[in-house]
Amino acid sequence: MSLKRTLLATAIAGLGLLPLSSVANEKVDLIITDAMVLTMNQDKTVYENGTVIVDGNKIVAVGDSSLAKQYSSDTVLDVDGDIVMPGLINTHTHVSMTVFRSLADDVPDRLHRYIFPLEAKLVSRDMVRIGANLGNVEMVKGGVTTYADMYYFEDEVAKTVDKIGMRAVLGETVIKFPVADAANAEEGIQYALNFIEQYKDHSRITPAFAPHAPYTNTTETLQKIAKLSLEKDVPVMIHLAESHREQEKIAERSDGLSPVKYMDSIGALNKNLVGAHMILVDDEDIELVKKSQMGVAHNMSANIKSAKGVSPALKMYDQDVRIGLGTDGPMSGNTLSTIDEFNQVAKVHKLVNQDRAAMPPIKVIDMATMGAAKALHMEDKVGSLEVGKLADIIVIDTKAPNMVPVYNPYSALVYSANSANVRHTIVDGKILMKDRNMLTVDEDAIRKEALEFTKVVRSTVIESGEVVQ
Amino acid sequence: MSLKRTLLATAIAGLGLLPLSSVANEKVDLIITDAMVLTMNQDKTVYENGTVIVDGNKIVAVGDSSLAKQYSSDTVLDVDGDIVMPGLINTHTHVSMTVFRSLADDVPDRLHRYIFPLEAKLVSRDMVRIGANLGNVEMVKGGVTTYADMYYFEDEVAKTVDKIGMRAVLGETVIKFPVADAANAEEGIQYALNFIEQYKDHSRITPAFAPHAPYTNTTETLQKIAKLSLEKDVPVMIHLAESHREQEKIAERSDGLSPVKYMDSIGALNKNLVGAHMILVDDEDIELVKKSQMGVAHNMSANIKSAKGVSPALKMYDQDVRIGLGTDGPMSGNTLSTIDEFNQVAKVHKLVNQDRAAMPPIKVIDMATMGAAKALHMEDKVGSLEVGKLADIIVIDTKAPNMVPVYNPYSALVYSANSANVRHTIVDGKILMKDRNMLTVDEDAIRKEALEFTKVVRSTVIESGEVVQ
């Protein structure tokens, strides 16, 4: 496209119809100028007065201010010194659960005592769509351009992602007990296969299997999914090494193996896998994780909220494991932008390592961008601002008082920024949010529909006498 | 004032000049309606469809929707279901250090290796004013209505607080080595005394002493300040039981006493004291703290960032110690609204207690409001929405996607909110921020002046070859 346009411009100039100066300017779809560009490339190049050039859905150039002169565009975003960086990649969530957010947050054994029963009553196509719409808006406003989801009726989530214009890896849940969209694991696998068939060629959506966890599925199911995922070349997302309950159940099943070793022993630990949480992993587990090339989703905020512990994520990162940040679902995290994880990730790793130099900001930002892209095996497409990559770009306001001054952009992002500091969000070359206004969906209508659904939630929860607060 | 107005209205009605219906309406300065009111009173009363009535600088009524009909006002804030709560009280910061934010965040032994030398070169009246102006804006935008500050040239901070309209306890630093505004501790005490004399009758500013820490002052200085503070009836703010360095130095000086026991042994632990951090305290220390009626500032975010550890703040709270949240300074925290502490306070206490039910949201909110008021010995004036208290009130946006839905307002505030969710901030009955716009100061001018000063910082830091990043 760029080449064609250049040839056309040259041809027109040859006819004497345009002044020569415009020949030098290649016409592109979007130019971002006057930016502090954090490329997050291999060398972590920063352009203090930088430019990013986008054509179609791709980045065609990244560099300093001189670059801007070589291109022209009808859409120029002069960001006045703001930070421009790769879109955030949220490696683990359950987006539709926004409609349950702030319910019974601190109930012991909450998943089994509260969440599964709540879902049995309330999960439906409508609920999945309504919740996903709300969560998508929250993510775009918080600078998340790609997310990985595990839930039910993922074809409904897919429709919302398609509409808003985000990128996503969507995993259809497989679990051994009856759930809203399947009576058993086999039906879950069939649902997933149909979903995969439907979305396998979508440019922004990657369909996937999502076996809930090792202990909530049989060995046979996990093996079948591993085999199918390699055949279809789709990801498998799973909660792994998350809880003591899981650890005990798997040890019983496997003659004492850890969850990671068990998954390896049954042939389910491979490059298509993405394990969420990975708290209860030892050095041998990490060796297996690394060798398998599987991805890891690190969800600090949810893990400490549930008092489950702190994943050795820093150790994994330092050993080149494919690891990125995730928020977990909105009943767990409880927010969906990984910006609001940054502070906690940086600081809690310092605390547990008793070292204020541990987990410096640049590692946190790497885990939110390239690390997360690697965790989802998308590092060739997204995660950094480099020529040829898809144009998933965010702009962070450096005028908000909490962001003044910026001596070190990584420090400012990790220790000062919050999700509301995101000004613009671009996915696949398209501006989804500009100056905090959503351009592709009606935010008010989405919020109103979600609030309407909360009436159903309230009446169901109150009827059954379950905990609200 | 209210009584006078009622009498006047009755008198006028008696003359037949006004219709009778208006007689029922008492005219007040501000009415907040359609609010989810969290009073944070003793019973933690919540009005789901509530009203707050303000006249002059005081709250004259708090109740349900029926209350609104009894009053009239030229200023009615219909907040459309948003959360209305007491203004946040930040019990510990060094506001002027905003101009140094994001410098050398993770340098080991940072206070002595980096911050003290930096301050020796750059602290001045101008720096203090410029930094305080910026920090004040950040706090008002983040819902902080009262803060406690420890720094130099506190008379400059006082001028900025007076202008913006906030409430503050301002502690002039006393320290044994030469600093920008005093050559030694004695000069620091004299500076503080002059400052106290100048501001002792200010309605919103409480001047105070701020001996930096036990180990950076002599026993004689600490005793002299304790005595003077009781004579003048002003607070004493100090960094206490914060670091192992302090613990060792004090043990050397006192035949093995802990910092708290040492302060008690020299007669400096009393009801006027506010101790910041209080990480290294044992059960005996807590007993002394409780008995003394001193206040405690709990700065989770800064404490874990520096890997200093986690204060037993939950234990102190549960034992009725006067304890509230603080952010610490912007080189430490690095943000100044305690909203951005909530998540970390709730979750890190769960983590260290290995109990997801530990530190529930309502305790966090209590520590941000009434607890903080008690820590600063201001609980008769601020910290809750109750009749007769000063009208320090904030309104939190519940329409932002991260705040939807609100089944439990305490959960939503602690696990979902960020400082940008604050919509309106009212101090002393006056609206300082409305719909996120500052009404009493020029935010752009303040930011520009701060950015101008960063040039001085950059050149000084770079000249001296010190760490920037």
Interface residues (C-beta under 8 A of the other chain):
Chain A: T98 V99 R101 S102 L103 D105 D106 V107 P108 R110 L134 G135 V137 E138 K141 G142 S301 I304 K305 S306 A307 G309 V310 G333 N334 T335 L336 S337 D340 N343 Q344 A346 K347 V348 K350 L351 N353 Q354 D355 R356 A357 A358 P360 P361 K399 A400 P401 N402 V404 P405 V406 Y407 N408 Y410 S411 A412 Y415 S416 N418 S419 A420 N421 E443 R447 A450 L451 T454 V457 R458 V468 Q469
Chain B: T98 V99 R101 S102 L103 D105 D106 V107 P108 R110 L134 G135 V137 E138 K141 G142 S301 I304 K305 S306 A307 G309 V310 G333 N334 T335 L336 S337 D340 N343 Q344 A346 K347 V348 K350 L351 N353 Q354 D355 R356 A357 A358 P360 P361 K399 A400 P401 N402 V404 P405 V406 Y407 N408 Y410 S411 A412 Y415 S416 N418 S419 A420 N421 E443 R447 A450 L451 T454 V457 R458 V468 Q469
